[in-house]
Amino acid sequence: MVDVGKLEQDIIQNLKTVYDPEIPVDIYELGLIYEIKIDEDGNTYVKMTLTSPACPVAGSLPGEVKQRVQAVKGVKDVYVDLVFDPPWDKDMMSEEAKFELGFM
């Protein structure tokens, strides 16, 4: 049995090393990660989106997210669910991201 709370924090730290190539902010602070679910065995579900369905990294970013999550000690299987509903908008960004991009 894994410590789900610690595992989630470790996953978030790894996701904060993944950046959208067009925006100098990590995908977690951008609000592209909608949900992280972890069961007691370490199987992990990540619900995410992109800034746009036409995003140039649409083919590679979900795979990179999966690799970063799998790299966390204690994670077993990873399923990345790429969704476009609700659509992403700048209001989903953290305060830190908004500040960094000059929206505050």
Residue, then its C-alpha position, 0 to 999 in steps of 0.5 A: m500500500v502506498d502513501v497516496g498523499k505523498l505520491e500525489q505531491d511527488i507526481i506534482q513535483n515531476l509534472k512541474t518539470v514539464y513545460d508547454p513549449e510556447i509558454p514559459v510556465d510548467i503544465y501544472e501551473l498552467g492548469l493543464i492538469y485537471e485531475i490526478k487519481i491514485d489507488e492504493d496500489g499506485n495505479t495513477y490516472v491523470k486527466m489533462t488538457l492542452t492550451s488548444p486542440a491544435c497545440p503543436v505538442a498534442g502528439s507528444l505532451p501526453g506521452e511526456v506526462k505519462q513518462r514523468v508520472q511513471a518515473v515517480k517511485g511508487v507509481k505502477d501503471v499510468y493512464v493519461d486521459l487527454v480531454f478538451d472539455p472543459p476547454w482550457d482558458k487562462d483563468m485555470m492558471s495558478e496565481e504564480a503563472k498569471f504573475e509570470l506571464g504578466f496577467m496580474 
